[in-house]
Amino acid sequence: MIMSKPSSSTTKLTKHERESSATFKLLSSQIGILKRSLKKTQDKLEEYRGKFHEADKNHAIEVNKNKTLVLHEIAKFVVSAAGAGIGVNLITDGKIRDGFVWLICGIVVYSVIVYLDRK
C-alpha cells in the first residue's frame, strides 16, 4: 500500500485530537501498515541482492577462466613453435635423434596443456 503525504492542513492535530484513543489507534494502524510494507520491500531487496551477487560471482569466475585460457593458448603456441622449429632445424642439420627428441617433447608438452584446458 503506497501512502501519499497528507496535505499540511490535515497533519496539524489539536491537543484534544492528539490525546484521543481513536487517533492513537489510527496512527498505530498506519504504523503497522508501513512496517509491513517496509518488511516486504526489504525482503525483495535481499532477493535482488542475492541474484546480483550470484551473477557477479559467476562473472568473476568466467573472467578468471578466460585469462587462464589466454595464457594456455600462448603457451601452446610457444611450445608447438619451439618444439617444431628446433626439431625440424636439428633434423635438417643431420641430428635426427636430437630433432625427434625435441619434436616428441614439444608434442608431449602441447598435449599436457591441451589436457589441462579441458579441465
Summary of the structure (lengths in Angstrom):
residues: 119
radius of gyration: 36.4
end to end distance: 52.2
largest distance: 112.8
contacts: 258
relative contact order: 0.06
helix: 87%
strand: 0%
